[in-house]
């Protein structure tokens, strides 16, 4: 599991830094640096295992059913990338210690930095394609956070957002491409995919797969036309630019090209897409870089150009070019990271990055100057530096390319032009700012950077020199190990020497340098006269502007779509929901026809017919009265409820009938309590209604009639067709032997389906608490605050017993006779409840019914004696009932777990008690007791909370809510 | 009887749908209650209409659907009834709170009709 630990290390370090002091730069840099250094040492130590084409592979099962495992896989190429990521990580940690200001929240920087390092290692080490994409998107995310590190700056916000949108959408394309690739290869395992190259290239979906994967790679590696995000990402702190935007993250795209090189390359399509994009990006990036005035932007465009060069090398379909590509990845990482750091030092010490203002800095910062000049030389391709070697290999490839004769002389010319441009912008970076008269108007007095800030640059420049002078000894073995897996296991012949004799590539190099120097001085002279300040032609076609415009278009389109297809009004929404349900039901009838069956039917019975004629009149009456006559509508609805209840009783469902009737009582009480706060009829509203309302009502009526008839037809079909086999016989059969009760419905509730019931009483408790919370902040509307008209009509000096008492001691005479009866009913009601509860397991009854009866009996006291009177004499705490009930029910269930049975398993206890005889006590009784307590608590809490609104001092009514739409 | 019950379910559901589509919150509360009657009866009727065979096991009588009515729809409907009460209560209180805040009992919280 070495690799998994290795991958975990940066993430753990990231977590650790979160707990360190926010601004402790030295401690944080030390911690992060130590983590990065440990990672680097660990990776480097693995070299012997991958040196000769060896592969380290470790697997953890992730989603075995989908064939997705967590696979980490380290071959030579991944090893090289891991080394770049880890080693440059160490250097940037050190550099950032001096670069970041003491006021910056550095802990966040280092935490994100290490997280990024982990994500990048994840991309590099992934042996599974899906996993690779996950880490890939993770790098996009962390990069977003790092670019936006100074999140108060607008340019940082915009740059971060743009980078995330471009690379993130590229990542989604990559995901699609990788899924296609996995489908074609039959596995998401990288090894399996690498072995299936021929099959993939011959597959019909190869072009689509290729385009999708290339979209991912090109967005990440800032290839034309997606290159515009990289210069904007320069709003990031310079250590981030040095690490993410030169050495690691932007290399992920070319990493992908190299990774899939053995699988996807070798076709015409690959050549034109990859090679073409690379060539355009190479020239365009170099061209644009020449005209930049900001150090970091110049480096960004140069990075784009170099990434284009690498892409082009991989696109040439030649193993030798691929080796050169791998080589240039290493070289570019070293010199570009050091250049970014040098640019950061200049910025840090002078306060500006404007090339036009910076001059003659070599006089005040000679050491940094020399380092920067050497790195610039590597960028320009000066001999004895590493950039020269890979550029020579590139020239050789373009000249001797035989695979595509049609491009003939075009490629060498393009390469030459790009090389000339590279020399020009290198001179603008190096010569312009370090030579000449020392600038005097800089924001800060320039001086040499601290020693340790220069160390990372020194280290990288040293590598440039060593690789440039003795390539075969220094980089030879690593390059061989890294390039071998890329070209599919067999390395082509190549020679890593500084001197190859006089050859065409050497001539090209010389021409490039000479042409570049001449071009530089010409450009300098032009710019001194105020011309050519921006890149001609190209600066008009700003990808950035296109991006913003596209983004704006998408947002506008989404808004327009929302306006057309959505509404905030409830009525149209409900209409659409119901109409859709109706349409779906009608569509379903097309496959399963709606036919009547010939099941034996019950003969009609006259009392029942009469009953339901009343019931239907009640329902329709409630529907028509609900607008202006709420009390009548409530009463009529209660009538429909009662008939429903009688239906349950009629058709062998005593438990339902019992529950329905008690629920009917509490629901009606609830609605009656609510009526007090409803608005009066608006007399100003005109009686005549417009045609619009008429149409809407007609439409709603039609839908109601259609929905009702549909449901009627459906129920009739179901009632007459033969009943399907169900699992009901099981419950009937096992209720007594397994559940220990003869009332099957109750046994199902508290035993077979007890988990459902537990969920249900939880919902009940949650609803009650929500109601309570809502009513605590209740503000009645202004016209409901005053006493009702009927109460105001009674003159103040009289003391009728029809008025609820305003003070507790007045309660004695209020509704005295009913109050006495109600109080006498209390113990009787509780006895009835106990009766229903205890017999519930065997006869109709149970916790729900008993709980509701208890609640109704108590509510009766509230109704008759008034809230104050009852609460002065009882210590009811409904919320506690809910809590105790839930705990009791859960504890009963957990008891079974303690005894080693599944949650909520029932046990029965048979005892012979004196006086009582044989007692049968299942554990479900305690569960049912919990149900009872929750039902009592919830019902009381809801109704009492509502009742309290009438007696408490009201808050000021709220102002009409105008803004809350 | 089957015809009647199907008709009843249809009438309850139709009244409920009509009320649910109305603009006043109280109408919607009543509509949901009527709809829940309809749906409860519908689910209940899945177990077919049987008279005088409650699902209370009697010793000696074989425990099968010949001698007892189907207990499963009943237990489903029983929980549905209680939850129906809870949702009615919640919706009633939400409508009261909305009415207090917005000054109207229109479902959209504002008086004007489009």
Interface residues (C-beta under 8 A of the other chain):
Chain A: X568 X569 X570 X571 X574 X575 X578 X599 X601 X602 X603 X604 X605 X608 X609 X612 X615 X616 X619 X620 X622 X623 X626 X627 X630 X633 X634 X637 X640 X641 X644 X647 X648 X650 X651 X652 X653 X654 X655 X656 X659 X660 X663 X666 X667 X670 X671 X674 X677 X678 X679 X692 X693 X700 X701 X703 X704 X705 X707 X708 X709 X710 X711 X712 X713 X714 X715 X716 X718 X719 X720 X723 X726 X727 X728 X729 X731 X732 X733 X735 X736 X742 X743 X744 X745 X748 X749 X753 X756 X757 X760 X763 X764 X767 X768 X770 X771 X774 X775 X777 X778 X779 X780 X781 X782 X842 X843 X844 X848 X935 X938 X939 X942 X945 X946 X957 X958 X960 X961 X964 X965
Chain B: X1 X2 X3 X4 X5 X6 X7 X8 X9 X10 X11 X12 X13 X14 X15 X16 X17 X18 X19 X20 X21 X22 X23 X24 X26 X27 X28 X29 X30 X31 X33 X34 X37 X38 X40 X41 X42 X44 X45 X46 X47 X48 X49 X50 X51 X52 X53 X54 X55 X56 X57 X58 X63 X64 X65 X68 X69 X70 X71 X72 X74 X75 X77 X78 X79 X81 X82 X83 X84 X85 X86 X87 X88 X89 X90 X92 X93 X94 X95 X96 X97 X99 X100 X101 X102 X103 X104 X105 X107 X108 X109 X110 X113 X114
